Amino acid sequence: MVLADVLGPFDLIVVLIVALLIFGGSKLPKVARSLGTATQEFKRGAQEGPKRTTSEPPSPESPSSDDASS
């Protein structure tokens, strides 16, 4: 799902103008770069998530005799 599929061209222009007013021209590239990095990390984590859940969970530890004597 791409943002352009959800919003029309006029909506995208309005969003860009509002972002420009909020963040300013000098900070906008930084914000876009960090948003892209966050998106990549999210996608990478979403792909690795199912791989981790397919492995067996660690077995619970049995209580040691030290805990029973206290």
PDB file of N, CA, C and O in Angstrom:
ATOM      1  N   MET A   1       0.846  -1.165   0.000  1.00  0.00           N
ATOM      2  CA  MET A   1       0.000   0.000   0.000  1.00  0.00           C
ATOM      3  C   MET A   1       0.895   1.232   0.000  1.00  0.00           C
ATOM      4  O   MET A   1       1.696   1.441   0.911  1.00  0.00           O
ATOM      5  N   VAL A   2       0.743   2.017  -1.011  1.00  0.00           N
ATOM      6  CA  VAL A   2       1.535   3.230  -1.171  1.00  0.00           C
ATOM      7  C   VAL A   2       0.654   4.412  -0.799  1.00  0.00           C
ATOM      8  O   VAL A   2      -0.554   4.402  -1.036  1.00  0.00           O
ATOM      9  N   LEU A   3       1.266   5.417  -0.220  1.00  0.00           N
ATOM     10  CA  LEU A   3       0.522   6.596   0.205  1.00  0.00           C
ATOM     11  C   LEU A   3      -0.206   7.247  -0.968  1.00  0.00           C
ATOM     12  O   LEU A   3      -1.297   7.788  -0.794  1.00  0.00           O
ATOM     13  N   ALA A   4       0.386   7.200  -2.154  1.00  0.00           N
ATOM     14  CA  ALA A   4      -0.238   7.806  -3.325  1.00  0.00           C
ATOM     15  C   ALA A   4      -1.512   7.069  -3.723  1.00  0.00           C
ATOM     16  O   ALA A   4      -2.395   7.664  -4.341  1.00  0.00           O
ATOM     17  N   ASP A   5      -1.626   5.785  -3.383  1.00  0.00           N
ATOM     18  CA  ASP A   5      -2.839   5.039  -3.694  1.00  0.00           C
ATOM     19  C   ASP A   5      -3.988   5.430  -2.771  1.00  0.00           C
ATOM     20  O   ASP A   5      -5.153   5.358  -3.163  1.00  0.00           O
ATOM     21  N   VAL A   6      -3.668   5.839  -1.563  1.00  0.00           N
ATOM     22  CA  VAL A   6      -4.688   6.178  -0.580  1.00  0.00           C
ATOM     23  C   VAL A   6      -5.132   7.627  -0.737  1.00  0.00           C
ATOM     24  O   VAL A   6      -6.325   7.923  -0.680  1.00  0.00           O
ATOM     25  N   LEU A   7      -4.188   8.518  -0.932  1.00  0.00           N
ATOM     26  CA  LEU A   7      -4.477   9.943  -1.053  1.00  0.00           C
ATOM     27  C   LEU A   7      -4.368  10.385  -2.504  1.00  0.00           C
ATOM     28  O   LEU A   7      -3.576   9.844  -3.275  1.00  0.00           O
ATOM     29  N   GLY A   8      -5.164  11.365  -2.858  1.00  0.00           N
ATOM     30  CA  GLY A   8      -5.080  11.926  -4.194  1.00  0.00           C
ATOM     31  C   GLY A   8      -3.945  12.927  -4.285  1.00  0.00           C
ATOM     32  O   GLY A   8      -3.312  13.238  -3.276  1.00  0.00           O
ATOM     33  N   PRO A   9      -3.678  13.439  -5.489  1.00  0.00           N
ATOM     34  CA  PRO A   9      -2.576  14.390  -5.664  1.00  0.00           C
ATOM     35  C   PRO A   9      -2.779  15.678  -4.856  1.00  0.00           C
ATOM     36  O   PRO A   9      -1.819  16.228  -4.318  1.00  0.00           O
ATOM     37  N   PHE A  10      -4.008  16.153  -4.771  1.00  0.00           N
ATOM     38  CA  PHE A  10      -4.269  17.369  -4.001  1.00  0.00           C
ATOM     39  C   PHE A  10      -3.992  17.131  -2.516  1.00  0.00           C
ATOM     40  O   PHE A  10      -3.427  17.989  -1.838  1.00  0.00           O
ATOM     41  N   ASP A  11      -4.393  15.964  -2.020  1.00  0.00           N
ATOM     42  CA  ASP A  11      -4.155  15.633  -0.614  1.00  0.00           C
ATOM     43  C   ASP A  11      -2.665  15.571  -0.306  1.00  0.00           C
ATOM     44  O   ASP A  11      -2.229  16.046   0.743  1.00  0.00           O
ATOM     45  N   LEU A  12      -1.881  14.991  -1.207  1.00  0.00           N
ATOM     46  CA  LEU A  12      -0.436  14.906  -1.002  1.00  0.00           C
ATOM     47  C   LEU A  12       0.206  16.286  -0.969  1.00  0.00           C
ATOM     48  O   LEU A  12       1.115  16.534  -0.177  1.00  0.00           O
ATOM     49  N   ILE A  13      -0.268  17.184  -1.829  1.00  0.00           N
ATOM     50  CA  ILE A  13       0.266  18.549  -1.847  1.00  0.00           C
ATOM     51  C   ILE A  13      -0.040  19.249  -0.528  1.00  0.00           C
ATOM     52  O   ILE A  13       0.817  19.939   0.023  1.00  0.00           O
ATOM     53  N   VAL A  14      -1.251  19.076  -0.023  1.00  0.00           N
ATOM     54  CA  VAL A  14      -1.630  19.695   1.249  1.00  0.00           C
ATOM     55  C   VAL A  14      -0.776  19.139   2.387  1.00  0.00           C
ATOM     56  O   VAL A  14      -0.321  19.895   3.244  1.00  0.00           O
ATOM     57  N   VAL A  15      -0.555  17.821   2.401  1.00  0.00           N
ATOM     58  CA  VAL A  15       0.271  17.206   3.444  1.00  0.00           C
ATOM     59  C   VAL A  15       1.697  17.743   3.376  1.00  0.00           C
ATOM     60  O   VAL A  15       2.292  18.038   4.413  1.00  0.00           O
ATOM     61  N   LEU A  16       2.250  17.874   2.180  1.00  0.00           N
ATOM     62  CA  LEU A  16       3.609  18.396   2.032  1.00  0.00           C
ATOM     63  C   LEU A  16       3.712  19.850   2.485  1.00  0.00           C
ATOM     64  O   LEU A  16       4.699  20.233   3.113  1.00  0.00           O
ATOM     65  N   ILE A  17       2.717  20.650   2.176  1.00  0.00           N
ATOM     66  CA  ILE A  17       2.730  22.056   2.594  1.00  0.00           C
ATOM     67  C   ILE A  17       2.643  22.158   4.115  1.00  0.00           C
ATOM     68  O   ILE A  17       3.352  22.958   4.726  1.00  0.00           O
ATOM     69  N   VAL A  18       1.781  21.355   4.724  1.00  0.00           N
ATOM     70  CA  VAL A  18       1.656  21.376   6.184  1.00  0.00           C
ATOM     71  C   VAL A  18       2.962  20.917   6.830  1.00  0.00           C
ATOM     72  O   VAL A  18       3.405  21.508   7.815  1.00  0.00           O
ATOM     73  N   ALA A  19       3.581  19.869   6.285  1.00  0.00           N
ATOM     74  CA  ALA A  19       4.861  19.391   6.822  1.00  0.00           C
ATOM     75  C   ALA A  19       5.931  20.463   6.686  1.00  0.00           C
ATOM     76  O   ALA A  19       6.752  20.639   7.587  1.00  0.00           O
ATOM     77  N   LEU A  20       5.929  21.178   5.574  1.00  0.00           N
ATOM     78  CA  LEU A  20       6.898  22.252   5.366  1.00  0.00           C
ATOM     79  C   LEU A  20       6.693  23.369   6.384  1.00  0.00           C
ATOM     80  O   LEU A  20       7.660  23.935   6.894  1.00  0.00           O
ATOM     81  N   LEU A  21       5.437  23.685   6.676  1.00  0.00           N
ATOM     82  CA  LEU A  21       5.154  24.729   7.657  1.00  0.00           C
ATOM     83  C   LEU A  21       5.530  24.290   9.074  1.00  0.00           C
ATOM     84  O   LEU A  21       6.022  25.096   9.864  1.00  0.00           O
ATOM     85  N   ILE A  22       5.301  23.030   9.393  1.00  0.00           N
ATOM     86  CA  ILE A  22       5.584  22.546  10.752  1.00  0.00           C
ATOM     87  C   ILE A  22       7.079  22.410  10.987  1.00  0.00           C
ATOM     88  O   ILE A  22       7.603  22.920  11.977  1.00  0.00           O
ATOM     89  N   PHE A  23       7.773  21.719  10.076  1.00  0.00           N
ATOM     90  CA  PHE A  23       9.178  21.392  10.297  1.00  0.00           C
ATOM     91  C   PHE A  23      10.143  22.408   9.711  1.00  0.00           C
ATOM     92  O   PHE A  23      11.295  22.467  10.140  1.00  0.00           O
ATOM     93  N   GLY A  24       9.720  23.195   8.762  1.00  0.00           N
ATOM     94  CA  GLY A  24      10.614  24.148   8.126  1.00  0.00           C
ATOM     95  C   GLY A  24      11.420  23.488   7.023  1.00  0.00           C
ATOM     96  O   GLY A  24      11.566  22.266   6.991  1.00  0.00           O
ATOM     97  N   GLY A  25      11.936  24.298   6.129  1.00  0.00           N
ATOM     98  CA  GLY A  25      12.663  23.781   4.971  1.00  0.00           C
ATOM     99  C   GLY A  25      13.967  23.091   5.318  1.00  0.00           C
ATOM    100  O   GLY A  25      14.376  22.161   4.623  1.00  0.00           O
ATOM    101  N   SER A  26      14.623  23.527   6.377  1.00  0.00           N
ATOM    102  CA  SER A  26      15.930  22.947   6.701  1.00  0.00           C
ATOM    103  C   SER A  26      15.803  21.600   7.409  1.00  0.00           C
ATOM    104  O   SER A  26      16.672  20.743   7.250  1.00  0.00           O
ATOM    105  N   LYS A  27      14.747  21.398   8.181  1.00  0.00           N
ATOM    106  CA  LYS A  27      14.594  20.146   8.925  1.00  0.00           C
ATOM    107  C   LYS A  27      13.825  19.085   8.146  1.00  0.00           C
ATOM    108  O   LYS A  27      13.860  17.912   8.516  1.00  0.00           O
ATOM    109  N   LEU A  28      13.142  19.464   7.090  1.00  0.00           N
ATOM    110  CA  LEU A  28      12.306  18.517   6.350  1.00  0.00           C
ATOM    111  C   LEU A  28      13.102  17.352   5.770  1.00  0.00           C
ATOM    112  O   LEU A  28      12.629  16.219   5.857  1.00  0.00           O
ATOM    113  N   PRO A  29      14.291  17.560   5.179  1.00  0.00           N
ATOM    114  CA  PRO A  29      15.062  16.403   4.698  1.00  0.00           C
ATOM    115  C   PRO A  29      15.474  15.450   5.821  1.00  0.00           C
ATOM    116  O   PRO A  29      15.486  14.235   5.629  1.00  0.00           O
ATOM    117  N   LYS A  30      15.811  15.995   6.989  1.00  0.00           N
ATOM    118  CA  LYS A  30      16.163  15.150   8.140  1.00  0.00           C
ATOM    119  C   LYS A  30      14.976  14.303   8.572  1.00  0.00           C
ATOM    120  O   LYS A  30      15.118  13.113   8.853  1.00  0.00           O
ATOM    121  N   VAL A  31      13.813  14.922   8.621  1.00  0.00           N
ATOM    122  CA  VAL A  31      12.604  14.211   9.033  1.00  0.00           C
ATOM    123  C   VAL A  31      12.278  13.108   8.032  1.00  0.00           C
ATOM    124  O   VAL A  31      11.932  11.994   8.424  1.00  0.00           O
ATOM    125  N   ALA A  32      12.388  13.415   6.746  1.00  0.00           N
ATOM    126  CA  ALA A  32      12.103  12.413   5.715  1.00  0.00           C
ATOM    127  C   ALA A  32      13.105  11.263   5.781  1.00  0.00           C
ATOM    128  O   ALA A  32      12.727  10.104   5.612  1.00  0.00           O
ATOM    129  N   ARG A  33      14.363  11.571   6.024  1.00  0.00           N
ATOM    130  CA  ARG A  33      15.397  10.533   6.117  1.00  0.00           C
ATOM    131  C   ARG A  33      15.144   9.627   7.315  1.00  0.00           C
ATOM    132  O   ARG A  33      15.237   8.405   7.202  1.00  0.00           O
ATOM    133  N   SER A  34      14.826  10.221   8.457  1.00  0.00           N
ATOM    134  CA  SER A  34      14.578   9.402   9.647  1.00  0.00           C
ATOM    135  C   SER A  34      13.290   8.591   9.506  1.00  0.00           C
ATOM    136  O   SER A  34      13.193   7.486  10.041  1.00  0.00           O
ATOM    137  N   LEU A  35      12.312   9.126   8.798  1.00  0.00           N
ATOM    138  CA  LEU A  35      11.084   8.377   8.540  1.00  0.00           C
ATOM    139  C   LEU A  35      11.364   7.181   7.639  1.00  0.00           C
ATOM    140  O   LEU A  35      10.825   6.097   7.859  1.00  0.00           O
ATOM    141  N   GLY A  36      12.202   7.372   6.629  1.00  0.00           N
ATOM    142  CA  GLY A  36      12.586   6.265   5.756  1.00  0.00           C
ATOM    143  C   GLY A  36      13.365   5.200   6.495  1.00  0.00           C
ATOM    144  O   GLY A  36      13.151   4.007   6.277  1.00  0.00           O
ATOM    145  N   THR A  37      14.272   5.621   7.373  1.00  0.00           N
ATOM    146  CA  THR A  37      15.047   4.665   8.171  1.00  0.00           C
ATOM    147  C   THR A  37      14.129   3.884   9.104  1.00  0.00           C
ATOM    148  O   THR A  37      14.280   2.671   9.254  1.00  0.00           O
ATOM    149  N   ALA A  38      13.189   4.567   9.723  1.00  0.00           N
ATOM    150  CA  ALA A  38      12.254   3.892  10.623  1.00  0.00           C
ATOM    151  C   ALA A  38      11.390   2.891   9.863  1.00  0.00           C
ATOM    152  O   ALA A  38      11.099   1.809  10.372  1.00  0.00           O
ATOM    153  N   THR A  39      10.982   3.246   8.655  1.00  0.00           N
ATOM    154  CA  THR A  39      10.186   2.332   7.837  1.00  0.00           C
ATOM    155  C   THR A  39      10.982   1.089   7.480  1.00  0.00           C
ATOM    156  O   THR A  39      10.455  -0.022   7.535  1.00  0.00           O
ATOM    157  N   GLN A  40      12.249   1.267   7.115  1.00  0.00           N
ATOM    158  CA  GLN A  40      13.100   0.119   6.790  1.00  0.00           C
ATOM    159  C   GLN A  40      13.282  -0.784   8.001  1.00  0.00           C
ATOM    160  O   GLN A  40      13.205  -2.006   7.874  1.00  0.00           O
ATOM    161  N   GLU A  41      13.521  -0.208   9.165  1.00  0.00           N
ATOM    162  CA  GLU A  41      13.690  -1.000  10.385  1.00  0.00           C
ATOM    163  C   GLU A  41      12.409  -1.759  10.728  1.00  0.00           C
ATOM    164  O   GLU A  41      12.460  -2.908  11.166  1.00  0.00           O
ATOM    165  N   PHE A  42      11.273  -1.116  10.529  1.00  0.00           N
ATOM    166  CA  PHE A  42       9.998  -1.770  10.809  1.00  0.00           C
ATOM    167  C   PHE A  42       9.790  -2.957   9.882  1.00  0.00           C
ATOM    168  O   PHE A  42       9.385  -4.031  10.326  1.00  0.00           O
ATOM    169  N   LYS A  43      10.065  -2.770   8.595  1.00  0.00           N
ATOM    170  CA  LYS A  43       9.914  -3.869   7.634  1.00  0.00           C
ATOM    171  C   LYS A  43      10.871  -5.005   7.962  1.00  0.00           C
ATOM    172  O   LYS A  43      10.494  -6.175   7.896  1.00  0.00           O
ATOM    173  N   ARG A  44      12.094  -4.670   8.310  1.00  0.00           N
ATOM    174  CA  ARG A  44      13.084  -5.693   8.658  1.00  0.00           C
ATOM    175  C   ARG A  44      12.637  -6.466   9.899  1.00  0.00           C
ATOM    176  O   ARG A  44      12.754  -7.690   9.947  1.00  0.00           O
ATOM    177  N   GLY A  45      12.130  -5.756  10.890  1.00  0.00           N
ATOM    178  CA  GLY A  45      11.641  -6.412  12.101  1.00  0.00           C
ATOM    179  C   GLY A  45      10.413  -7.265  11.838  1.00  0.00           C
ATOM    180  O   GLY A  45      10.252  -8.329  12.435  1.00  0.00           O
ATOM    181  N   ALA A  46       9.545  -6.798  10.944  1.00  0.00           N
ATOM    182  CA  ALA A  46       8.352  -7.576  10.612  1.00  0.00           C
ATOM    183  C   ALA A  46       8.723  -8.865   9.891  1.00  0.00           C
ATOM    184  O   ALA A  46       8.051  -9.882  10.062  1.00  0.00           O
ATOM    185  N   GLN A  47       9.777  -8.838   9.092  1.00  0.00           N
ATOM    186  CA  GLN A  47      10.216 -10.046   8.396  1.00  0.00           C
ATOM    187  C   GLN A  47      10.916 -10.999   9.351  1.00  0.00           C
ATOM    188  O   GLN A  47      10.787 -12.214   9.200  1.00  0.00           O
ATOM    189  N   GLU A  48      11.650 -10.488  10.324  1.00  0.00           N
ATOM    190  CA  GLU A  48      12.377 -11.332  11.272  1.00  0.00           C
ATOM    191  C   GLU A  48      11.466 -11.875  12.363  1.00  0.00           C
ATOM    192  O   GLU A  48      11.783 -12.900  12.968  1.00  0.00           O
ATOM    193  N   GLY A  49      10.354 -11.221  12.627  1.00  0.00           N
ATOM    194  CA  GLY A  49       9.447 -11.659  13.681  1.00  0.00           C
ATOM    195  C   GLY A  49       8.953 -13.081  13.512  1.00  0.00           C
ATOM    196  O   GLY A  49       9.070 -13.871  14.449  1.00  0.00           O
ATOM    197  N   PRO A  50       8.404 -13.448  12.356  1.00  0.00           N
ATOM    198  CA  PRO A  50       7.941 -14.830  12.180  1.00  0.00           C
ATOM    199  C   PRO A  50       9.072 -15.851  12.273  1.00  0.00           C
ATOM    200  O   PRO A  50       8.836 -16.984  12.693  1.00  0.00           O
ATOM    201  N   LYS A  51      10.276 -15.485  11.898  1.00  0.00           N
ATOM    202  CA  LYS A  51      11.402 -16.413  11.992  1.00  0.00           C
ATOM    203  C   LYS A  51      11.698 -16.746  13.445  1.00  0.00           C
ATOM    204  O   LYS A  51      12.035 -17.885  13.767  1.00  0.00           O
ATOM    205  N   ARG A  52      11.576 -15.770  14.311  1.00  0.00           N
ATOM    206  CA  ARG A  52      11.864 -15.987  15.732  1.00  0.00           C
ATOM    207  C   ARG A  52      10.777 -16.819  16.399  1.00  0.00           C
ATOM    208  O   ARG A  52      11.070 -17.608  17.298  1.00  0.00           O
ATOM    209  N   THR A  53       9.536 -16.658  15.976  1.00  0.00           N
ATOM    210  CA  THR A  53       8.444 -17.380  16.617  1.00  0.00           C
ATOM    211  C   THR A  53       8.394 -18.836  16.184  1.00  0.00           C
ATOM    212  O   THR A  53       7.765 -19.648  16.862  1.00  0.00           O
ATOM    213  N   THR A  54       9.037 -19.196  15.076  1.00  0.00           N
ATOM    214  CA  THR A  54       9.015 -20.584  14.638  1.00  0.00           C
ATOM    215  C   THR A  54       9.966 -21.446  15.447  1.00  0.00           C
ATOM    216  O   THR A  54       9.795 -22.664  15.489  1.00  0.00           O
ATOM    217  N   SER A  55      10.952 -20.860  16.083  1.00  0.00           N
ATOM    218  CA  SER A  55      11.859 -21.650  16.907  1.00  0.00           C
ATOM    219  C   SER A  55      11.168 -22.006  18.223  1.00  0.00           C
ATOM    220  O   SER A  55      10.237 -21.324  18.650  1.00  0.00           O
ATOM    221  N   GLU A  56      11.631 -23.075  18.854  1.00  0.00           N
ATOM    222  CA  GLU A  56      11.015 -23.518  20.103  1.00  0.00           C
ATOM    223  C   GLU A  56      11.296 -22.518  21.217  1.00  0.00           C
ATOM    224  O   GLU A  56      12.408 -22.001  21.326  1.00  0.00           O
ATOM    225  N   PRO A  57      10.303 -22.249  22.034  1.00  0.00           N
ATOM    226  CA  PRO A  57      10.540 -21.344  23.162  1.00  0.00           C
ATOM    227  C   PRO A  57      11.414 -22.042  24.196  1.00  0.00           C
ATOM    228  O   PRO A  57      11.411 -23.270  24.285  1.00  0.00           O
ATOM    229  N   PRO A  58      12.154 -21.277  24.967  1.00  0.00           N
ATOM    230  CA  PRO A  58      13.006 -21.899  25.987  1.00  0.00           C
ATOM    231  C   PRO A  58      12.151 -22.593  27.038  1.00  0.00           C
ATOM    232  O   PRO A  58      11.073 -22.117  27.391  1.00  0.00           O
ATOM    233  N   SER A  59      12.640 -23.712  27.526  1.00  0.00           N
ATOM    234  CA  SER A  59      11.891 -24.454  28.539  1.00  0.00           C
ATOM    235  C   SER A  59      11.994 -23.717  29.875  1.00  0.00           C
ATOM    236  O   SER A  59      13.034 -23.134  30.183  1.00  0.00           O
ATOM    237  N   PRO A  60      10.930 -23.741  30.659  1.00  0.00           N
ATOM    238  CA  PRO A  60      10.981 -23.047  31.954  1.00  0.00           C
ATOM    239  C   PRO A  60      11.949 -23.757  32.888  1.00  0.00           C
ATOM    240  O   PRO A  60      12.074 -24.982  32.880  1.00  0.00           O
ATOM    241  N   GLU A  61      12.622 -22.955  33.683  1.00  0.00           N
ATOM    242  CA  GLU A  61      13.595 -23.518  34.615  1.00  0.00           C
ATOM    243  C   GLU A  61      12.868 -24.153  35.796  1.00  0.00           C
ATOM    244  O   GLU A  61      11.880 -23.611  36.290  1.00  0.00           O
ATOM    245  N   SER A  62      13.351 -25.280  36.235  1.00  0.00           N
ATOM    246  CA  SER A  62      12.771 -25.912  37.421  1.00  0.00           C
ATOM    247  C   SER A  62      13.347 -25.221  38.653  1.00  0.00           C
ATOM    248  O   SER A  62      14.500 -24.791  38.635  1.00  0.00           O
ATOM    249  N   PRO A  63      12.569 -25.110  39.711  1.00  0.00           N
ATOM    250  CA  PRO A  63      13.084 -24.439  40.915  1.00  0.00           C
ATOM    251  C   PRO A  63      14.257 -25.224  41.494  1.00  0.00           C
ATOM    252  O   PRO A  63      14.245 -26.454  41.547  1.00  0.00           O
ATOM    253  N   SER A  64      15.245 -24.493  41.915  1.00  0.00           N
ATOM    254  CA  SER A  64      16.420 -25.143  42.486  1.00  0.00           C
ATOM    255  C   SER A  64      16.163 -25.503  43.947  1.00  0.00           C
ATOM    256  O   SER A  64      15.216 -25.006  44.556  1.00  0.00           O
ATOM    257  N   SER A  65      16.992 -26.351  44.496  1.00  0.00           N
ATOM    258  CA  SER A  65      16.825 -26.771  45.890  1.00  0.00           C
ATOM    259  C   SER A  65      17.112 -25.618  46.853  1.00  0.00           C
ATOM    260  O   SER A  65      16.636 -25.627  47.988  1.00  0.00           O
ATOM    261  N   ASP A  66      17.886 -24.630  46.409  1.00  0.00           N
ATOM    262  CA  ASP A  66      18.176 -23.471  47.255  1.00  0.00           C
ATOM    263  C   ASP A  66      16.911 -22.666  47.537  1.00  0.00           C
ATOM    264  O   ASP A  66      16.731 -22.145  48.638  1.00  0.00           O
ATOM    265  N   ASP A  67      16.030 -22.567  46.527  1.00  0.00           N
ATOM    266  CA  ASP A  67      14.795 -21.813  46.702  1.00  0.00           C
ATOM    267  C   ASP A  67      13.859 -22.512  47.683  1.00  0.00           C
ATOM    268  O   ASP A  67      13.150 -21.847  48.439  1.00  0.00           O
ATOM    269  N   ALA A  68      13.849 -23.831  47.681  1.00  0.00           N
ATOM    270  CA  ALA A  68      12.938 -24.581  48.542  1.00  0.00           C
ATOM    271  C   ALA A  68      13.352 -24.505  50.006  1.00  0.00           C
ATOM    272  O   ALA A  68      12.494 -24.558  50.887  1.00  0.00           O
ATOM    273  N   SER A  69      14.642 -24.381  50.283  1.00  0.00           N
ATOM    274  CA  SER A  69      15.106 -24.376  51.669  1.00  0.00           C
ATOM    275  C   SER A  69      14.947 -23.027  52.349  1.00  0.00           C
ATOM    276  O   SER A  69      15.035 -22.956  53.575  1.00  0.00           O
ATOM    277  N   SER A  70      14.713 -21.942  51.593  1.00  0.00           N
ATOM    278  CA  SER A  70      14.616 -20.630  52.216  1.00  0.00           C
ATOM    279  C   SER A  70      13.265 -20.365  52.789  1.00  0.00           C
ATOM    280  O   SER A  70      13.031 -19.295  53.349  1.00  0.00           O
TER     281      SER A  70
END
